[in-house]
């Protein structure tokens, strides 16, 4: 098995995702969203942590709207570059988001709306292995956050994001995820 360093893998994955035809991306997103909404993880969760996705990632717009319709509480992360930390804040319809230094839309901090232990956390990234490892965007924010997170984690992965096993080095600070939902099947 050829091992690829994470920096090279990120570059490769960004190119692969940029080349994914929009029609294929939308079709995969619809299939993955349907699987996720039907899953026990989603059905049993009341509070869900999720990112406002970038154009490369699985789009979370329809997911957030479905969760609101199902009376679930949504939390979005806010990164804290000074401490390399991250907190989750409640996100409600009509709330204004601000663009972070990383170009990600985030909520404005309101301490009374913070919840770092939602029932379920959807973990973003660029590459996911079926043996539960991921490569994110390189800041380490999610791995640091997951060290103290007690709930369930799930990834929603477009087909170019899925690898049978980690073809990248897994570091001691990397945190595994619990469940992978993709177009082929729901894997554990």
Backbone as numpy.savetxt, mean C-alpha at the origin, in Angstrom:
# Nx Ny Nz CAx CAy CAz Cx Cy Cz
18.97 -18.39 -8.95 18.13 -17.21 -8.95 19.02 -15.96 -8.95
18.72 -15.04 -9.83 19.46 -13.78 -9.93 18.94 -12.80 -8.89
19.83 -12.28 -8.07 19.45 -11.29 -7.06 19.73 -9.90 -7.63
18.79 -9.01 -7.45 18.92 -7.64 -7.94 18.87 -6.69 -6.75
19.74 -5.67 -6.77 19.73 -4.72 -5.65 18.44 -3.90 -5.72
18.01 -3.38 -4.57 16.72 -2.69 -4.47 16.66 -1.44 -5.33
17.75 -0.70 -5.41 17.74 0.52 -6.21 17.48 0.18 -7.68
18.16 -0.84 -8.20 17.95 -1.26 -9.59 16.54 -1.81 -9.78
16.06 -2.56 -8.80 14.71 -3.12 -8.88 13.68 -2.00 -8.94
13.84 -0.98 -8.11 12.89 0.15 -8.13 12.84 0.79 -9.52
14.00 1.01 -10.10 14.08 1.62 -11.43 13.38 0.71 -12.45
13.67 -0.59 -12.39 13.06 -1.57 -13.30 11.53 -1.58 -13.15
11.07 -1.57 -11.91 9.63 -1.64 -11.65 8.90 -0.38 -12.11
9.52 0.76 -11.92 8.91 2.01 -12.38 8.74 1.95 -13.90
9.76 1.47 -14.60 9.66 1.34 -16.06 8.56 0.35 -16.45
8.52 -0.80 -15.78 7.49 -1.81 -16.10 6.09 -1.27 -15.87
5.89 -0.55 -14.78 4.57 -0.02 -14.47 4.18 1.12 -15.41
5.16 1.91 -15.83 4.87 2.98 -16.79 4.46 2.39 -18.15
4.95 1.20 -18.48 4.65 0.57 -19.76 3.36 -0.25 -19.73
2.78 -0.44 -18.57 1.54 -1.20 -18.47 0.42 -0.40 -19.13
-0.24 -0.96 -20.17 -1.32 -0.21 -20.82 -2.42 0.16 -19.82
-2.93 1.38 -19.95 -3.94 1.88 -19.03 -5.16 0.96 -18.97
-5.58 0.42 -20.11 -6.75 -0.47 -20.13 -6.48 -1.73 -19.31
-5.28 -2.27 -19.39 -4.91 -3.46 -18.62 -4.86 -3.11 -17.14
-4.27 -1.97 -16.83 -4.18 -1.52 -15.43 -5.58 -1.39 -14.83
-6.49 -0.74 -15.53 -7.86 -0.55 -15.03 -8.58 -1.89 -14.84
-8.37 -2.82 -15.78 -9.01 -4.14 -15.68 -8.47 -4.90 -14.46
-7.17 -4.87 -14.28 -6.57 -5.54 -13.11 -7.04 -4.90 -11.82
-7.08 -3.57 -11.78 -7.54 -2.87 -10.58 -8.96 -3.28 -10.21
-9.83 -3.40 -11.21 -11.22 -3.80 -10.94 -11.28 -5.22 -10.37
-10.49 -6.14 -10.91 -10.47 -7.52 -10.41 -9.92 -7.59 -8.99
-8.83 -6.89 -8.76 -8.20 -6.88 -7.43 -9.14 -6.24 -6.41
-9.76 -5.13 -6.77 -10.67 -4.46 -5.85 -11.85 -5.37 -5.50
-12.39 -6.06 -6.47 -13.51 -6.99 -6.20 -13.08 -8.08 -5.23
-11.89 -8.65 -5.43 -11.37 -9.67 -4.51 -11.20 -9.10 -3.10
-10.63 -7.90 -3.04 -10.37 -7.28 -1.75 -11.67 -7.00 -1.00
-12.65 -6.41 -1.69 -13.92 -6.07 -1.03 -14.67 -7.31 -0.55
-14.45 -8.45 -1.20 -15.09 -9.70 -0.81 -14.30 -10.46 0.26
-13.09 -10.02 0.54 -12.22 -10.76 1.48 -12.65 -10.58 2.93
-12.42 -11.60 3.76 -12.70 -11.46 5.20 -11.90 -10.32 5.84
-10.69 -10.07 5.36 -9.89 -8.97 5.91 -10.65 -7.65 5.80
-11.20 -7.38 4.63 -11.95 -6.14 4.43 -13.28 -6.18 5.18
-13.98 -7.28 5.06 -15.31 -7.39 5.66 -15.27 -7.18 7.18
-14.21 -7.68 7.83 -14.12 -7.61 9.28 -13.49 -6.30 9.79
-12.85 -5.56 8.91 -12.18 -4.32 9.32 -13.18 -3.18 9.42
-13.02 -2.37 10.47 -13.82 -1.15 10.61 -12.98 0.07 10.22
-11.70 0.02 10.56 -10.77 1.12 10.29 -9.68 0.62 9.34
-9.46 1.36 8.27 -8.50 0.93 7.24 -7.50 2.04 6.97
-6.22 1.70 7.04 -5.14 2.60 6.67 -4.74 2.34 5.23
-4.67 3.39 4.43 -4.37 3.26 3.00 -3.72 4.55 2.53
-2.93 4.48 1.47 -2.34 5.70 0.92 -3.21 6.27 -0.18
-3.06 7.55 -0.44 -3.60 8.16 -1.64 -2.57 7.81 -2.71
-2.91 6.89 -3.59 -1.94 6.29 -4.50 -1.37 7.27 -5.53
-0.18 6.92 -5.98 0.45 7.65 -7.09 -0.04 6.99 -8.39
0.14 7.65 -9.53 -0.33 7.07 -10.79 0.26 5.70 -11.13
1.44 5.38 -10.63 2.07 4.08 -10.90 1.40 2.93 -10.15
0.89 3.22 -8.97 0.40 2.18 -8.08 -1.04 1.76 -8.39
-1.46 0.72 -7.69 -2.87 0.33 -7.71 -3.65 1.56 -7.23
-4.63 2.00 -8.01 -5.38 3.20 -7.64 -6.28 2.91 -6.43
-6.16 3.75 -5.41 -6.96 3.55 -4.20 -8.22 4.40 -4.17
-8.50 5.15 -5.22 -9.66 6.05 -5.24 -10.97 5.26 -5.06
-11.19 4.24 -5.90 -12.43 3.45 -5.82 -12.51 2.68 -4.51
-11.38 2.23 -4.01 -11.34 1.51 -2.73 -11.81 2.42 -1.60
-11.28 3.63 -1.55 -11.66 4.58 -0.50 -13.15 4.89 -0.58
-13.63 5.13 -1.78 -15.06 5.43 -1.95 -15.94 4.25 -1.52
-15.53 3.02 -1.87 -16.29 1.83 -1.47 -16.28 1.68 0.06
-15.14 1.95 0.66 -15.05 1.84 2.13 -15.96 2.86 2.80
-15.99 4.07 2.30 -16.90 5.07 2.86 -18.35 4.62 2.73
-18.71 4.06 1.57 -20.08 3.57 1.37 -20.42 2.45 2.35
-19.40 1.67 2.70 -19.58 0.56 3.64 -19.43 1.01 5.10
-19.41 2.31 5.34 -19.32 2.89 6.68 -18.02 2.55 7.40
-16.95 2.39 6.64 -15.64 2.14 7.25 -14.91 3.47 7.41
-14.00 3.51 8.35 -13.23 4.72 8.64 -11.88 4.59 7.93
-11.54 5.60 7.15 -10.29 5.60 6.38 -9.26 6.49 7.05
-8.02 5.99 7.08 -6.88 6.75 7.60 -5.80 6.80 6.52
-5.24 7.98 6.31 -4.14 8.17 5.37 -2.87 8.50 6.13
-1.72 8.07 5.60 -0.46 8.36 6.29 0.05 9.77 6.02
0.74 10.27 7.00 1.47 11.54 6.86 2.90 11.25 7.28
3.84 11.50 6.39 5.25 11.25 6.70 5.82 12.43 7.46
6.76 12.12 8.32 7.43 13.14 9.14 8.93 13.07 8.81
9.36 13.75 7.74 10.75 13.64 7.29 11.80 13.93 8.36
11.49 14.82 9.30 12.47 15.16 10.34 12.83 13.96 11.21
11.83 13.08 11.45 12.06 11.92 12.32 12.04 10.61 11.55
11.80 10.66 10.26 11.64 9.47 9.41 10.50 8.60 9.92
9.51 9.23 10.55 8.35 8.52 11.07 7.13 8.76 10.21
6.04 8.16 10.63 4.79 8.27 9.89 3.64 8.04 10.85
2.56 8.80 10.68 1.33 8.61 11.45 0.15 8.57 10.50
-0.93 7.95 10.93 -2.15 7.87 10.13 -3.21 8.78 10.72
-3.88 9.55 9.83 -4.90 10.49 10.23 -6.20 10.19 9.49
-7.30 10.40 10.16 -8.61 10.13 9.57 -8.81 10.99 8.31
-9.38 10.35 7.29 -9.65 11.02 6.03 -11.14 10.84 5.72
-11.84 11.96 5.64 -13.28 11.94 5.37 -13.57 12.65 4.06
-14.71 12.33 3.48 -15.11 12.98 2.24 -15.04 14.49 2.41
-14.44 15.14 1.43 -14.33 16.60 1.47 -13.08 17.13 2.14
-12.33 16.27 2.85 -11.10 16.73 3.50 -10.07 17.13 2.45
-9.35 18.18 2.75 -8.30 18.64 1.85 -7.02 17.87 2.12
-6.32 17.51 1.04 -5.03 16.85 1.15 -3.95 17.81 0.68
-2.73 17.62 1.18 -1.59 18.43 0.76 -0.51 17.51 0.20
0.26 18.02 -0.75 1.31 17.23 -1.37 2.55 17.23 -0.47
3.06 16.04 -0.17 4.25 15.92 0.68 5.51 16.22 -0.12
6.63 16.22 0.57 7.92 16.42 -0.08 8.22 15.30 -1.07
7.54 14.14 -0.89 7.73 12.99 -1.78 6.73 12.99 -2.94
5.87 14.00 -2.99 4.89 14.09 -4.06 3.62 13.31 -3.81
3.44 12.79 -2.61 2.26 12.00 -2.24 1.25 12.90 -1.55
-0.01 12.69 -1.87 -1.06 13.47 -1.22 -1.28 12.92 0.19
-1.26 13.83 1.18 -1.37 13.45 2.59 -2.39 14.34 3.29
-2.94 13.83 4.40 -3.85 14.66 5.19 -3.07 15.71 5.98
-3.76 16.75 6.39 -3.15 17.71 7.29 -3.24 17.12 8.69
-2.21 17.25 9.46 -2.16 16.64 10.78 -3.19 17.25 11.72
-3.91 16.39 12.40 -4.86 16.79 13.44 -4.76 15.72 14.53
-4.04 16.01 15.63 -3.77 15.00 16.64 -5.00 14.22 17.13
-6.14 14.87 17.16 -7.34 14.16 17.65 -7.86 13.15 16.64
-7.38 13.22 15.40 -7.82 12.29 14.36 -6.77 11.24 14.02
-5.71 11.15 14.85 -4.63 10.21 14.59 -4.99 8.82 15.10
-4.65 7.79 14.31 -4.83 6.40 14.71 -3.75 5.58 14.04
-2.76 5.16 14.80 -1.66 4.37 14.25 -1.90 2.87 14.38
-3.11 2.48 14.76 -3.45 1.05 14.85 -4.81 0.77 14.20
-5.00 1.14 12.92 -6.26 0.77 12.29 -6.34 -0.76 12.20
-7.53 -1.30 12.01 -7.71 -2.76 11.95 -6.92 -3.39 10.82
-6.84 -2.70 9.71 -6.24 -3.24 8.49 -5.40 -2.15 7.84
-4.22 -2.54 7.34 -3.33 -1.59 6.67 -3.01 -2.12 5.28
-3.29 -1.31 4.28 -2.93 -1.64 2.89 -1.56 -1.04 2.65
-0.58 -1.90 2.41 0.82 -1.48 2.33 1.22 -1.24 0.87
1.69 -0.04 0.54 2.09 0.25 -0.84 3.49 -0.26 -1.16
3.82 -0.26 -2.43 5.15 -0.66 -2.84 5.26 -0.77 -4.35
6.42 -1.22 -4.79 6.70 -1.40 -6.20 6.84 -2.87 -6.58
7.23 -3.72 -5.61 7.42 -5.14 -5.87 7.02 -5.93 -4.64
6.35 -7.05 -4.87 5.89 -7.91 -3.78 6.20 -9.36 -4.13
6.66 -10.11 -3.16 6.92 -11.53 -3.40 5.82 -12.36 -2.74
5.57 -13.52 -3.33 4.56 -14.42 -2.76 5.00 -14.98 -1.41
6.29 -14.80 -1.07 6.75 -15.21 0.26 6.74 -14.03 1.23
5.91 -13.01 0.90 5.53 -11.92 1.82 6.56 -10.83 2.07
7.43 -10.56 1.09 8.37 -9.45 1.21 8.03 -8.41 0.16
8.40 -7.18 0.43 8.08 -6.09 -0.50 9.26 -5.14 -0.65
9.23 -4.41 -1.74 10.16 -3.31 -1.95 9.29 -2.08 -2.15
9.50 -1.10 -1.30 8.76 0.15 -1.38 9.50 1.16 -2.22
9.28 2.40 -1.91 9.86 3.49 -2.70 11.21 3.96 -2.17
11.70 3.36 -1.10 13.05 3.63 -0.65 13.22 4.49 0.59
12.16 5.01 1.14 12.30 5.86 2.32 12.33 5.09 3.63
11.84 3.85 3.64 11.81 3.05 4.86 10.69 3.40 5.82
9.81 4.31 5.44 8.74 4.76 6.35 7.82 3.61 6.75
7.39 2.81 5.80 6.46 1.72 6.12 7.14 0.64 6.96
8.38 0.28 6.63 9.06 -0.73 7.44 9.21 -0.27 8.88
9.56 0.99 9.10 9.66 1.50 10.47 8.29 1.49 11.15
7.24 1.89 10.41 5.89 1.92 10.98 5.43 0.50 11.34
5.69 -0.45 10.46 5.21 -1.83 10.66 5.87 -2.52 11.85
7.01 -2.04 12.30 7.66 -2.63 13.46 6.77 -2.58 14.69
5.89 -1.59 14.79 5.02 -1.44 15.96 3.54 -1.61 15.63
3.24 -1.98 14.39 1.84 -2.13 13.99 1.35 -3.53 14.36
0.17 -3.60 14.98 -0.34 -4.87 15.50 -1.44 -5.50 14.65
-1.99 -4.76 13.69 -3.10 -5.26 12.89 -2.64 -6.10 11.70
-3.59 -6.37 10.81 -3.34 -7.15 9.61 -2.85 -6.24 8.49
-1.97 -6.79 7.63 -1.47 -6.04 6.48 -1.80 -6.80 5.20
-2.13 -6.04 4.17 -2.45 -6.62 2.87 -1.83 -5.74 1.80
-1.43 -6.36 0.69 -0.97 -5.61 -0.47 -1.89 -5.91 -1.64
-2.16 -4.91 -2.44 -2.99 -5.03 -3.63 -2.05 -4.79 -4.81
-1.70 -5.87 -5.51 -0.60 -5.82 -6.47 -1.04 -6.07 -7.90
-0.69 -5.13 -8.76 -0.86 -5.32 -10.20 0.11 -6.41 -10.64
-0.19 -7.10 -11.72 0.62 -8.26 -12.14 2.11 -7.96 -12.30
2.53 -6.81 -12.84 3.98 -6.58 -12.95 4.68 -6.41 -11.59
3.93 -6.26 -10.52 4.51 -6.07 -9.20 4.80 -7.38 -8.47
4.29 -8.50 -8.98 4.32 -9.76 -8.25 5.49 -10.65 -8.68
6.22 -11.15 -7.70 7.35 -12.07 -7.90 7.09 -13.32 -7.07
7.53 -14.47 -7.56 7.33 -15.72 -6.82 8.05 -15.67 -5.48
9.30 -15.27 -5.50 10.07 -15.10 -4.27 10.81 -13.77 -4.36
11.34 -13.34 -3.25 12.10 -12.08 -3.24 13.38 -12.28 -4.04
13.51 -11.55 -5.15 14.72 -11.60 -5.97 15.65 -10.46 -5.59
15.39 -9.87 -4.44 16.16 -8.76 -3.92 16.64 -9.13 -2.52
17.68 -8.48 -2.01 18.11 -8.79 -0.65 17.07 -8.32 0.37
16.75 -9.21 1.30 15.82 -8.86 2.38 16.67 -8.47 3.59
16.51 -7.24 4.04 17.29 -6.72 5.16 16.61 -7.03 6.48
17.35 -6.93 7.58 16.76 -7.22 8.89 15.70 -6.20 9.27
15.73 -4.98 8.70 14.71 -3.99 9.02 13.45 -4.14 8.15
13.51 -4.96 7.08 12.34 -5.17 6.22 11.26 -5.91 7.00
10.03 -5.49 6.82 8.91 -6.09 7.53 8.01 -6.83 6.53
7.66 -8.10 6.81 6.80 -8.84 5.89 5.35 -8.35 5.98
4.58 -8.64 4.94 3.15 -8.35 4.96 2.39 -9.67 5.14
1.11 -9.58 5.50 0.32 -10.78 5.80 -0.32 -11.42 4.57
-0.88 -10.62 3.68 -1.65 -11.19 2.59 -1.44 -10.42 1.29
-1.43 -11.16 0.18 -1.27 -10.59 -1.15 -2.53 -10.85 -1.95
-3.08 -9.78 -2.54 -4.21 -9.93 -3.45 -3.79 -9.39 -4.79
-3.88 -10.23 -5.81 -3.48 -9.85 -7.16 -4.46 -10.48 -8.15
-4.21 -10.31 -9.45 -5.17 -10.79 -10.43 -5.20 -12.29 -10.58
-4.07 -12.97 -10.41 -4.07 -14.42 -10.59 -4.90 -15.11 -9.53
-4.64 -14.76 -8.28 -5.33 -15.42 -7.18 -5.06 -14.65 -5.90
-5.72 -15.06 -4.85 -5.47 -14.49 -3.53 -4.52 -15.45 -2.84
-3.32 -15.02 -2.53 -2.30 -15.90 -1.97 -2.02 -15.53 -0.53
-1.64 -16.50 0.25 -1.24 -16.27 1.65 0.16 -16.75 1.87
